[in-house]
Amino acid sequence: MESIFHEKQEGSLCAQHCLNNLLQGEYFSPVELSSIAHQLDEEERMRMAEGGVTSEDYRTFLQQPSGNMDDSGFFSIQVISNALKVWGLELILFNSPEYQRLRIDPINERSFICNYKEHWFTVRKLGKQWFNLNSLLTGPELISDTYLALFLAQLQQEGYSIFVVKGDLPDCEADQLLQMIRVQQMHRPKLIGEELAQLKEQRVQKTDLEHVLEVNDGTGMLDEDEEELQRALALSRQEIDMEDEEADLHEAIQLSMQGTSRNRCQDIPQTSGSHPTSEELRKRREAYFENHNSEVYEGKF
């Protein structure tokens, strides 16, 4: 769809983008549209002056800002309508009962201009296919014939004013090319705001990735989550080491006790009774601890 002319949103110049996307070229600039708006303002002033330049209505009119344009770049429907008259085109309100009574299938029209809350955009047929040429989109959006009526009905429900463009549009390359071929669109173009948000998110993700790489290289500082992870790993390793040490210690104690038991049998005299006396128990404990401490100092642990 590279052959399709599509001006993207710049400031509040949606009326300019709407007209140029409709006509498929850079036909109008803000200066030219401002000239039309000033001309309309002057015509309105002259009509108001007919009631007397000293009248209250005339003085009030002079104090009011222009209804055809403002400093942001907005232009009224009157400006758009007068700009199209240069090309022999006129606008008919699609929402009006008079037009609806004609029961014209939208597919049989050539283009529409839509407006909602001072935003203008074009829906136009190029070749044999319809496209939404909204300047807020990152590119033209393909609209199927079966979806066109539903799309326009949805706009009406959302409060849009829709105008049918009547007359012969100027020839353009995209219209000629798309008469011979049909295009397919796998993904809907994003709104410019969505694209900017996605680019911002990608930049944040890239920054995070670079940060992680720096940390792995030892050139960056650990963030809080990474520090917590490192601490958890360190504690885990300590616990494993402690468990290993405890197992070794337990094994050494068992061996020590076995050795002490043998020593007791060899070195400590046994009484003929089945139960040892308190003095024998005291000697056995001393022998055990002396043997145990000597093994520790000798490095058996």
Contacts in CASP RR format, 6 or more apart in sequence:
PFRMAT RR
TARGET T0000
AUTHOR 0000-0000-0000
METHOD contacts of the structure
MODEL  1
MESIFHEKQEGSLCAQHCLNNLLQGEYFSPVELSSIAHQLDEEERMRMAE
GGVTSEDYRTFLQQPSGNMDDSGFFSIQVISNALKVWGLELILFNSPEYQ
RLRIDPINERSFICNYKEHWFTVRKLGKQWFNLNSLLTGPELISDTYLAL
FLAQLQQEGYSIFVVKGDLPDCEADQLLQMIRVQQMHRPKLIGEELAQLK
EQRVQKTDLEHVLEVNDGTGMLDEDEEELQRALALSRQEIDMEDEEADLH
EAIQLSMQGTSRNRCQDIPQTSGSHPTSEELRKRREAYFENHNSEVYEGK
F
1 131 0 8 1.000
1 139 0 8 1.000
1 140 0 8 1.000
1 142 0 8 1.000
1 174 0 8 1.000
1 183 0 8 1.000
1 185 0 8 1.000
3 173 0 8 1.000
3 174 0 8 1.000
3 177 0 8 1.000
3 178 0 8 1.000
4 24 0 8 1.000
4 126 0 8 1.000
4 131 0 8 1.000
4 133 0 8 1.000
4 140 0 8 1.000
4 174 0 8 1.000
5 20 0 8 1.000
5 21 0 8 1.000
5 24 0 8 1.000
5 25 0 8 1.000
5 172 0 8 1.000
5 174 0 8 1.000
6 21 0 8 1.000
6 133 0 8 1.000
6 135 0 8 1.000
6 137 0 8 1.000
6 139 0 8 1.000
6 140 0 8 1.000
7 16 0 8 1.000
7 17 0 8 1.000
7 20 0 8 1.000
7 21 0 8 1.000
7 26 0 8 1.000
7 135 0 8 1.000
8 17 0 8 1.000
8 135 0 8 1.000
8 136 0 8 1.000
8 137 0 8 1.000
8 138 0 8 1.000
8 139 0 8 1.000
8 192 0 8 1.000
9 17 0 8 1.000
9 135 0 8 1.000
9 136 0 8 1.000
9 192 0 8 1.000
10 17 0 8 1.000
11 72 0 8 1.000
11 73 0 8 1.000
12 72 0 8 1.000
12 73 0 8 1.000
12 74 0 8 1.000
12 118 0 8 1.000
13 30 0 8 1.000
13 73 0 8 1.000
14 74 0 8 1.000
14 118 0 8 1.000
14 119 0 8 1.000
14 120 0 8 1.000
14 121 0 8 1.000
14 135 0 8 1.000
14 136 0 8 1.000
15 33 0 8 1.000
15 73 0 8 1.000
15 74 0 8 1.000
15 75 0 8 1.000
15 79 0 8 1.000
15 80 0 8 1.000
15 120 0 8 1.000
16 28 0 8 1.000
16 29 0 8 1.000
16 30 0 8 1.000
16 33 0 8 1.000
16 75 0 8 1.000
17 120 0 8 1.000
17 121 0 8 1.000
17 135 0 8 1.000
18 80 0 8 1.000
18 113 0 8 1.000
18 120 0 8 1.000
18 121 0 8 1.000
18 122 0 8 1.000
18 135 0 8 1.000
19 27 0 8 1.000
19 28 0 8 1.000
19 33 0 8 1.000
19 80 0 8 1.000
19 83 0 8 1.000
19 84 0 8 1.000
19 122 0 8 1.000
20 26 0 8 1.000
20 27 0 8 1.000
20 28 0 8 1.000
21 121 0 8 1.000
21 122 0 8 1.000
21 124 0 8 1.000
21 133 0 8 1.000
21 135 0 8 1.000
22 111 0 8 1.000
22 113 0 8 1.000
22 122 0 8 1.000
22 124 0 8 1.000
22 133 0 8 1.000
22 165 0 8 1.000
22 169 0 8 1.000
23 87 0 8 1.000
23 169 0 8 1.000
23 170 0 8 1.000
23 172 0 8 1.000
24 126 0 8 1.000
24 169 0 8 1.000
24 170 0 8 1.000
24 172 0 8 1.000
24 173 0 8 1.000
24 174 0 8 1.000
24 175 0 8 1.000
25 172 0 8 1.000
28 83 0 8 1.000
30 73 0 8 1.000
32 83 0 8 1.000
33 69 0 8 1.000
33 75 0 8 1.000
33 79 0 8 1.000
33 83 0 8 1.000
34 69 0 8 1.000
36 68 0 8 1.000
36 75 0 8 1.000
36 79 0 8 1.000
36 82 0 8 1.000
36 83 0 8 1.000
37 66 0 8 1.000
37 68 0 8 1.000
37 69 0 8 1.000
37 75 0 8 1.000
37 76 0 8 1.000
37 79 0 8 1.000
39 82 0 8 1.000
40 68 0 8 1.000
40 76 0 8 1.000
40 78 0 8 1.000
40 79 0 8 1.000
40 82 0 8 1.000
41 66 0 8 1.000
41 67 0 8 1.000
41 68 0 8 1.000
44 61 0 8 1.000
45 61 0 8 1.000
45 62 0 8 1.000
48 57 0 8 1.000
48 58 0 8 1.000
48 61 0 8 1.000
49 58 0 8 1.000
51 57 0 8 1.000
51 58 0 8 1.000
52 58 0 8 1.000
67 76 0 8 1.000
68 75 0 8 1.000
68 76 0 8 1.000
68 78 0 8 1.000
68 79 0 8 1.000
69 75 0 8 1.000
69 76 0 8 1.000
69 79 0 8 1.000
74 118 0 8 1.000
77 91 0 8 1.000
77 115 0 8 1.000
77 163 0 8 1.000
80 91 0 8 1.000
80 113 0 8 1.000
80 120 0 8 1.000
81 90 0 8 1.000
81 91 0 8 1.000
84 90 0 8 1.000
84 91 0 8 1.000
84 165 0 8 1.000
87 169 0 8 1.000
87 170 0 8 1.000
88 167 0 8 1.000
88 168 0 8 1.000
89 165 0 8 1.000
89 166 0 8 1.000
89 167 0 8 1.000
89 168 0 8 1.000
89 169 0 8 1.000
90 165 0 8 1.000
90 166 0 8 1.000
90 167 0 8 1.000
91 113 0 8 1.000
91 163 0 8 1.000
91 164 0 8 1.000
91 165 0 8 1.000
91 166 0 8 1.000
92 99 0 8 1.000
92 163 0 8 1.000
92 164 0 8 1.000
92 166 0 8 1.000
93 99 0 8 1.000
93 161 0 8 1.000
93 162 0 8 1.000
93 163 0 8 1.000
93 164 0 8 1.000
94 100 0 8 1.000
94 112 0 8 1.000
94 152 0 8 1.000
94 162 0 8 1.000
94 163 0 8 1.000
94 164 0 8 1.000
95 156 0 8 1.000
95 161 0 8 1.000
95 162 0 8 1.000
99 164 0 8 1.000
105 149 0 8 1.000
106 112 0 8 1.000
106 148 0 8 1.000
106 149 0 8 1.000
106 152 0 8 1.000
107 130 0 8 1.000
107 145 0 8 1.000
107 148 0 8 1.000
107 149 0 8 1.000
109 125 0 8 1.000
109 164 0 8 1.000
109 165 0 8 1.000
110 124 0 8 1.000
110 125 0 8 1.000
110 165 0 8 1.000
110 167 0 8 1.000
110 169 0 8 1.000
111 122 0 8 1.000
111 123 0 8 1.000
111 124 0 8 1.000
111 125 0 8 1.000
111 164 0 8 1.000
111 165 0 8 1.000
111 169 0 8 1.000
112 122 0 8 1.000
112 123 0 8 1.000
112 124 0 8 1.000
112 152 0 8 1.000
112 162 0 8 1.000
112 163 0 8 1.000
112 164 0 8 1.000
112 165 0 8 1.000
113 120 0 8 1.000
113 121 0 8 1.000
113 122 0 8 1.000
113 123 0 8 1.000
113 162 0 8 1.000
113 163 0 8 1.000
113 165 0 8 1.000
114 120 0 8 1.000
114 121 0 8 1.000
114 122 0 8 1.000
114 123 0 8 1.000
114 155 0 8 1.000
114 160 0 8 1.000
114 161 0 8 1.000
114 162 0 8 1.000
114 163 0 8 1.000
115 160 0 8 1.000
115 161 0 8 1.000
115 162 0 8 1.000
115 163 0 8 1.000
116 155 0 8 1.000
116 158 0 8 1.000
116 159 0 8 1.000
116 160 0 8 1.000
116 161 0 8 1.000
119 136 0 8 1.000
121 132 0 8 1.000
121 133 0 8 1.000
121 134 0 8 1.000
121 135 0 8 1.000
121 136 0 8 1.000
122 133 0 8 1.000
122 134 0 8 1.000
123 130 0 8 1.000
123 131 0 8 1.000
123 132 0 8 1.000
123 133 0 8 1.000
123 143 0 8 1.000
123 148 0 8 1.000
123 151 0 8 1.000
123 152 0 8 1.000
124 130 0 8 1.000
124 131 0 8 1.000
124 133 0 8 1.000
124 169 0 8 1.000
125 131 0 8 1.000
126 172 0 8 1.000
126 174 0 8 1.000
126 175 0 8 1.000
126 178 0 8 1.000
127 174 0 8 1.000
127 175 0 8 1.000
127 176 0 8 1.000
127 177 0 8 1.000
127 178 0 8 1.000
127 179 0 8 1.000
128 178 0 8 1.000
128 179 0 8 1.000
128 182 0 8 1.000
129 142 0 8 1.000
129 143 0 8 1.000
129 178 0 8 1.000
129 182 0 8 1.000
129 183 0 8 1.000
130 142 0 8 1.000
130 143 0 8 1.000
130 144 0 8 1.000
130 145 0 8 1.000
130 148 0 8 1.000
131 140 0 8 1.000
131 141 0 8 1.000
131 142 0 8 1.000
131 143 0 8 1.000
132 140 0 8 1.000
132 141 0 8 1.000
132 143 0 8 1.000
132 151 0 8 1.000
133 140 0 8 1.000
134 141 0 8 1.000
136 191 0 8 1.000
136 192 0 8 1.000
136 193 0 8 1.000
137 189 0 8 1.000
137 190 0 8 1.000
137 191 0 8 1.000
137 192 0 8 1.000
138 189 0 8 1.000
138 190 0 8 1.000
138 191 0 8 1.000
138 192 0 8 1.000
138 195 0 8 1.000
139 189 0 8 1.000
140 189 0 8 1.000
141 185 0 8 1.000
141 188 0 8 1.000
141 189 0 8 1.000
142 183 0 8 1.000
142 184 0 8 1.000
142 185 0 8 1.000
143 151 0 8 1.000
152 162 0 8 1.000
155 162 0 8 1.000
156 162 0 8 1.000
169 175 0 8 1.000
190 198 0 8 1.000
211 220 0 8 1.000
211 223 0 8 1.000
214 220 0 8 1.000
215 221 0 8 1.000
215 222 0 8 1.000
215 226 0 8 1.000
222 230 0 8 1.000
248 301 0 8 1.000
249 301 0 8 1.000
252 295 0 8 1.000
252 300 0 8 1.000
252 301 0 8 1.000
255 300 0 8 1.000
256 291 0 8 1.000
256 292 0 8 1.000
256 295 0 8 1.000
256 300 0 8 1.000
257 288 0 8 1.000
259 291 0 8 1.000
260 287 0 8 1.000
260 288 0 8 1.000
260 291 0 8 1.000
260 292 0 8 1.000
263 287 0 8 1.000
263 291 0 8 1.000
264 284 0 8 1.000
264 287 0 8 1.000
264 288 0 8 1.000
267 287 0 8 1.000
268 280 0 8 1.000
268 283 0 8 1.000
268 284 0 8 1.000
268 287 0 8 1.000
270 276 0 8 1.000
271 277 0 8 1.000
271 280 0 8 1.000
276 284 0 8 1.000
295 301 0 8 1.000
END
